[in-house]
C-alpha cells in the first residue's frame, strides 16, 4: 500500500509517495493534459490518497476515486500542520499530508454529492447578492440620516417605502444621482434574488428530506434548501451533538487538570447555515409552545442571546431526527407526526 499526499493548486499539484521499506518519491504534475493522465495511470487500487479541501479538490477526488482504495479530503481548519509550518514548500506540504495519512491522523472534511454542491453554490450566490442589497440600503439610510431624516431601515426594503424615503427634498444633486443608480441596482438585485430562490427551491425538491423539513413550522422553502445544501447526507452525523458542532453552535471548551470552562460558541462551519437556523428559530418559537417555553426559561436565567442559541440547538435536534427518521409532521407545533408517513 502507498500513502500519497497531494498539495493541490489551481493548475498543478505535488505528490509525495510513501511506501513501507522504500524511499519517498516526490513529483510535480500539471493538473491537465498528459502529465495528469500519467499520474492517474500510475495509481493502484490499494493506494490511499489525501488532499486538502480547496476549490478544485472535488474535481480531483472524482478523477481519482475509482482508481484507489481511499481518498481523504482534509479539513484545512483542523489541520494546522501545514499552515504553521516554518518551512512551507509544496514538497514539505505533500510530505506532511502523506505522513499523517499513513498514521491515519488526518481530520477529514465531509464530502457533499454533486447535487448538494450545486445547491450550496446557488445558496451562496444568493447570500452574496442579499449582502450587497443590504449594503446599498445602508448607504441610502446613511445619506438620509445625514440630513436628519430618521426612518426605520425596514421602510427601505419595500418599493413603496423606498420611494417615499428618497422623495426627501433636502438631498444634493450628487446624492440624488447616487440614489438613482442605487435604486436601479436594488431593483436588479431584487429580481435576481427571486430568480435564485426559485432555482434553489426547484433544485431542492429533487433532494430527499426537503418535504420533511418543510413540515417543521418555522422552516420555509428557501431555508429548507439551505439546510439540505449544508447538511447533505444526515447519515454522516452520528448524533445531534455532531450536527450542532458542524453548525458551530456548541460551546468552546477549555480544560486543564480539574478545571473545565465552557466559553462562547465555536462559530465554525457555514455562517449562512447558522444564520438561517437562528432566523428559523425566531419564527418557530412563535408557533411552538415547547420552543416558546424553553426560550423564555433560558432567557430568564441567562439572557436573550444565550436563549436563542439554546433554542436553535433544540430546533436543530428536531431537524436531525426529522431527516434521520424520515418524519413528516402533520402539526410540528404540537409534535404530531403524519401517521401515514
C-alpha positions in Angstrom: 0.0 0.0 0.0 1.2 3.5 -0.8 0.1 6.7 1.0 0.0 9.6 -1.4 -0.1 13.2 -0.1 -1.3 15.8 -2.6 -0.5 19.6 -2.4 -3.1 20.8 -4.9 -3.1 24.1 -6.7 -5.3 25.5 -9.5 -3.1 24.3 -12.4 -0.7 21.8 -10.8 -0.1 19.6 -7.8 2.8 18.0 -5.9 2.5 14.3 -4.9 4.5 12.6 -2.2 4.5 8.8 -2.3 5.2 6.9 0.9 5.6 3.1 0.9 7.0 0.8 3.6 10.6 -0.1 3.1 11.1 2.3 0.2 12.4 5.8 -0.1 9.8 8.5 -0.5 9.2 9.8 -4.0 8.0 13.4 -4.7 6.8 14.5 -8.1 5.0 17.6 -9.5 2.3 17.3 -12.2 0.2 19.6 -14.3 -3.5 19.3 -13.5 -4.5 18.9 -17.1 -3.1 17.0 -20.1 -0.7 14.2 -20.4 1.0 14.7 -17.0 -2.3 14.3 -15.2 -3.1 11.2 -17.3 0.3 9.7 -16.3 -0.4 10.3 -12.6 -3.8 8.6 -12.9 -2.5 5.6 -14.8 0.2 5.0 -12.1 -2.3 4.7 -9.3 -3.0 1.3 -7.7 -6.2 0.0 -6.3 -4.7 -0.4 -2.8 -3.3 3.2 -2.7 -4.6 5.8 -0.2 -4.7 9.5 -1.3 -5.2 12.6 0.7 -5.7 16.2 -0.4 -6.7 19.4 1.4 -10.2 20.8 0.7 -9.9 23.5 -1.9 -11.9 24.9 -4.7 -11.0 22.1 -7.1 -10.5 19.2 -4.6 -13.9 17.8 -5.6 -12.7 17.6 -9.2 -9.5 15.9 -8.2 -11.4 13.4 -5.9 -13.8 12.5 -8.7 -11.0 11.7 -11.1 -9.1 9.6 -8.5 -11.8 7.9 -6.5 -12.4 4.8 -8.7 -8.6 4.2 -9.1 -7.6 3.9 -5.4 -8.7 2.3 -2.2 -9.5 5.6 -0.4 -9.5 9.4 -1.0 -9.4 11.6 2.1 -10.4 15.2 1.8 -8.7 17.1 4.7 -10.4 19.9 6.7 -7.9 22.8 6.5 -9.3 24.5 9.6 -8.5 21.4 11.7 -5.1 20.5 10.1 -2.7 23.3 11.1 0.5 21.4 10.5 0.8 22.9 7.0 -0.4 26.4 7.9 2.0 26.7 10.9 5.0 25.1 9.1 8.2 27.1 9.4 9.5 25.9 6.0 6.4 25.9 3.8 7.0 24.5 0.4 4.9 22.3 -1.9 7.2 19.3 -1.2 7.0 19.7 2.6 3.2 20.1 2.5 2.8 17.0 0.4 5.2 15.1 2.6 3.3 16.2 5.8 0.0 15.1 4.3 1.4 11.7 3.2 2.9 11.1 6.7 -0.2 11.9 8.6 -2.3 9.8 6.2 0.0 6.8 6.8 -0.7 7.3 10.6 -4.5 7.7 10.0 -4.3 11.0 11.8 -5.9 13.4 9.2 -9.1 15.4 10.1 -11.4 14.7 7.2 -13.9 17.1 5.7 -17.4 15.9 4.8 -17.7 15.4 1.1 -21.0 16.6 -0.5 -22.6 15.0 -3.5 -22.8 16.9 -6.8 -26.5 17.7 -6.2 -25.8 19.2 -2.8 -22.7 21.1 -4.1 -24.8 22.7 -6.8 -27.5 23.7 -4.4 -24.9 25.1 -2.0 -23.4 27.1 -4.8 -26.8 28.7 -5.6 -27.4 29.4 -1.9 -24.0 31.1 -1.5 -24.6 33.2 -4.6 -28.0 34.3 -3.3 -26.4 35.2 0.0 -23.8 37.4 -1.7 -26.5 39.3 -3.5 -28.5 39.7 -0.3 -25.4 41.2 1.4 -24.9 43.6 -1.5 -28.5 44.6 -1.3 -28.2 45.3 2.4 -25.0 47.3 1.9 -26.7 49.5 -0.7 -29.8 50.0 1.6 -27.5 51.0 4.4 -25.8 53.5 2.1 -29.2 55.2 1.4 -30.1 55.1 5.0 -26.8 56.8 5.9 -27.5 59.6 3.4 -31.0 60.3 4.7 -29.8 60.1 8.3 -27.1 62.6 7.5 -29.8 65.1 6.7 -31.6 64.5 10.0 -34.3 62.3 8.4 -34.8 59.5 10.9 -36.6 56.5 9.4 -36.7 52.8 10.1 -34.4 50.7 7.9 -37.2 48.3 7.3 -39.0 51.1 5.4 -36.4 50.9 2.7 -36.9 47.2 2.0 -40.2 47.8 0.2 -40.6 49.6 -3.1 -43.3 51.9 -1.7 -41.3 52.7 1.4 -38.1 53.3 -0.5 -39.8 55.7 -3.0 -41.3 57.6 -0.1 -38.0 58.0 1.7 -36.0 59.2 -1.3 -38.6 61.8 -2.1 -36.9 63.9 0.6 -36.1 67.3 -1.0 -33.0 68.1 1.1 -30.7 65.8 -0.9 -28.0 67.4 -3.0 -27.7 66.8 -6.8 -24.9 64.3 -6.3 -26.8 62.4 -3.7 -29.9 62.3 -5.9 -27.7 60.9 -8.8 -26.2 58.3 -6.4 -29.5 57.2 -5.1 -30.9 56.9 -8.7 -28.1 54.4 -9.5 -28.6 52.6 -6.2 -32.3 52.3 -6.9 -31.6 50.7 -10.3 -29.2 48.2 -8.7 -31.6 47.4 -6.0 -34.4 46.6 -8.5 -32.0 44.3 -10.4 -30.8 42.6 -7.2 -34.4 42.1 -6.0 -35.3 40.3 -9.3 -32.1 38.2 -9.4 -32.5 37.1 -5.7 -36.1 36.0 -6.5 -34.8 34.0 -9.5 -32.1 32.3 -7.4 -34.6 31.5 -4.7 -36.9 29.9 -7.3 -33.9 28.0 -8.7 -32.9 26.8 -5.2 -36.4 25.5 -4.4 -36.7 23.7 -7.7 -33.4 22.1 -7.2 -34.1 21.2 -3.5 -37.4 19.5 -4.4 -35.4 16.7 -6.0 -33.4 16.0 -2.9 -34.6 13.6 -0.2 -35.6 15.4 3.0 -37.0 18.6 1.5 -40.7 17.9 2.2 -39.8 16.7 5.7 -38.0 19.9 6.6 -40.9 22.0 5.2 -43.3 20.2 7.6 -41.4 21.8 10.5 -43.1 25.1 11.5 -40.7 28.0 11.0 -38.7 26.4 8.1 -39.7 27.8 4.7 -38.7 26.7 1.2 -35.5 28.7 1.0 -34.4 27.8 4.5 -35.1 24.1 3.8 -32.9 24.3 0.7 -30.1 26.0 2.7 -30.2 23.3 5.4 -30.1 20.5 2.8 -27.2 22.1 0.9 -25.1 22.3 4.1 -26.1 19.1 5.9 -26.0 16.9 2.7 -26.2 13.3 4.0 -27.6 13.2 7.5 -26.0 9.8 8.0 -22.6 11.5 8.1 -23.6 12.6 11.6 -23.8 10.1 14.4 -25.8 12.2 16.8 -27.2 15.7 17.3 -24.0 16.8 19.0 -22.0 16.2 15.9 -24.5 18.2 13.8 -24.5 21.0 16.3 -20.7 21.1 16.2 -20.9 21.2 12.4 -23.2 24.3 12.6 -20.8 25.9 15.1 -23.4 26.3 17.9 -21.6 24.2 20.5 -19.5 26.0 23.2 -15.8 26.1 23.2 -14.3 24.0 26.0 -11.2 25.0 28.0 -10.0 22.1 30.2 -6.9 21.9 32.3 -6.4 19.5 35.2 -9.6 19.6 37.2 -10.9 22.9 35.7 -13.3 22.9 32.8 -14.7 26.1 31.4 -17.3 26.4 28.6 -16.9 29.6 26.5 -18.7 31.1 23.6 -20.0 29.0 20.7 -17.3 28.0 18.2 -19.0 29.6 15.2 -17.3 27.0 13.0 -18.9 25.9 9.8 -21.2 27.8 7.5 -22.3 31.3 8.6 -25.2 31.1 6.2 -26.5 27.9 7.7 -26.0 29.2 11.3 -27.8 32.5 10.5 -30.6 30.7 8.8 -31.0 28.4 11.8 -31.3 31.4 14.1 -33.9 33.1 11.8 -36.0 29.9 11.7 -35.8 29.6 15.4 -37.2 33.1 15.9 -40.2 32.1 13.8 -40.6 28.6 15.3 -40.8 29.9 18.9 -43.8 32.0 18.0 -45.8 28.9 17.0 -44.4 26.1 19.1 -45.4 26.1 22.8 -42.4 23.9 23.5 -39.8 26.2 21.9 -41.5 29.3 23.4 -41.5 27.9 26.9 -37.9 26.7 26.6 -36.8 30.1 25.2 -38.5 32.1 28.0 -37.0 29.8 30.6 -33.4 30.2 29.4 -33.9 33.9 28.8 -34.8 34.5 32.5 -31.7 32.5 33.6 -29.1 33.6 31.1 -30.4 36.4 28.8 -31.9 36.6 25.3 -28.7 35.9 23.4 -27.9 32.6 25.0 -31.6 31.7 25.0 -32.0 32.0 21.2 -28.8 29.8 20.7 -30.0 27.2 23.1 -33.4 27.1 21.4 -31.7 26.9 18.0 -29.9 23.8 19.3 -33.3 22.4 20.1 -34.6 23.1 16.6 -31.5 21.6 15.1 -32.2 18.4 17.1 -35.7 18.3 15.6 -34.1 18.7 12.1 -31.7 15.9 12.8 -34.3 13.4 13.9 -36.7 14.5 11.1 -34.1 13.7 8.5 -32.8 10.7 10.2 -36.2 9.1 10.8 -37.9 10.4 7.7 -40.5 12.2 9.8 -43.2 14.2 8.1 -45.1 16.4 10.5 -48.9 16.9 10.4 -48.5 19.6 13.2 -44.9 20.2 14.3 -46.0 22.8 16.9 -47.6 20.0 18.9 -45.2 17.4 17.6 -47.9 15.5 15.7 -46.3 13.2 13.0 -48.3 12.2 10.0 -49.1 8.5 10.7 -49.3 7.7 7.0 -45.6 8.6 6.7 
